[in-house]
């Protein structure tokens, strides 16, 4: 159980690190029936609680603002930040969970700091990290548990002290705070940050392209303004500011505040109350008098469509209706989630909006619901567009790491809800961005597309965060729904089908779609080397294609 708890804790601290957890589920699979179910549930409860407390605290322990190592009384490593390997030139962790320094001088500095901390438990003791062949030094400081940032306290367990190491390259926010705090000039700020980061006067001069005398003169001004007169004190000032900024990043993130600004105008949500009292959330885009298009999102998706969609849809005479499935976004969960119940919800929404017939656009898993809606209510669906579409059948895919994760989660239903609740609690711009990189970036074409289109990347981060606004129940229900979808037939399907698919798609297999549907009834277009992001890459072309065929019989 211990190794499983360790893997679960690491996943809480950084949800992009699920590999160890899936490996532990393999091991636990043969023993969980003989394990104490009460202990298992207690550990799952603790993990969810920790993820929620981190969310409430507003800290991102997996961020790159600073690295940390939590240590117990025996100098054993209790936990560490995900970015610690970036410091591998200066320190590593041995197989016995002990810190190892690459320079004897670093070992001496750490030992002295530990001894001093034992006499001054509330202190912040400087630790100098060196490398035998790298001139630049790194600095951190050793603190006792009473001085931990709140977020580290949550993960402390039996840790009694922590080694905190400031980031190597300070961000814009740190520069701004350092300059404002001590009324420094821009040149003085750059010099202070370099000196505090362990650079010598000569290295600083070479890095900035100025003379050593100029650096020395600026440094005297920095000492006068900051009230200190030693390099070690500058290190402490900058390190502490870096840690404070990192620990409060979730509350003051410029990126969070700018997310909606970057995304452009996003229409407000509408809500419809169903007969059973549940609420379905949806957004509309374009001209209410235009041709209606029902958009059905992917698994971790929402009603948030690409920036500029509202005005572009008006230009093309389209009325886009984007509902959020039960348990996704702002829609209430459903205890009876299935392809048929979701179809009934969608029909009720069309009735509510007085839409008699429409085009239905399904993206990835949304395609399965589009097909089921067209089969259950053929008179309501005039045409189907399936982009990177999955049929209503058990999921397959070429991304083995995702398929393995899905299989492990479904094989351990007691773990499924906890896994995605933790992901929901730890959702952030950074975490979701990493997940998007690892999943969609696995296809080189899509990775290059996202790299050259940061606005679309920001849009994806925005809707993946929004997808779990109320709960993670929608994701869990959908995975179970697809897993149980055996021998589904579409006997009443009449609508013509247009399917767009990437040849390198690892999330949704075009072969699955072709084997599920009669190819004679499907107009299939393959995008060479593309993955699942063809909808975002070719969004305007897709809208134009739908608009052009809106009046076809």
Buried (B, 14 or more C-beta within 10 A) or exposed (E): BEEBBBBBBBBBBBBBBBBBBBBBBEEBEEEBEEEEEEEBEEBBEBBBEBBBBBBEBBBBBBBBBBBBBBBBEEBBBBBBBBBBEBBEBBBBBEEEBEBEBBBEBBBEBBEBBBEEBEEEEEBBBBBBBBBEEBEBBBBBBBBBBEBBBBBBBBBBEEBBBBBBBBBEEBBEBBBEBBBEEBEBEEBBBBBBBBBBBBBBBEBBBEBBEBEBEBBEEBBEBBBEBBEBEEBEBBBBBBBBBBBBBBBBBBEEBEBBEEBEEBBBEBBEBBEBEBEEEBBBBBBBBBBEEBBBBBBBBBBBBBBBBBBBBBEBBBEBBBBBBBBBBBBBBBBBBBEEBBBBBBBBBBBBBBEBBEBEBBBBBBBBBBBBBBBBBBBBBBEBBBBBBBBBBBBBBBBEBBBEBBBBBBBBBBEBEEBBBBBBBBBBBBBBBBBBBBBBBBBBBBBEBBBEBBEEBEEBBBBBBBBBBBBBBBBBBBBBBBBBBBBEBEEBEBEEBEBBBBBBBBEBBBBBBBEBBBEBBEEEEBEBEEBEEBBBBBBBBBBEEBBBBBBEBBEEE
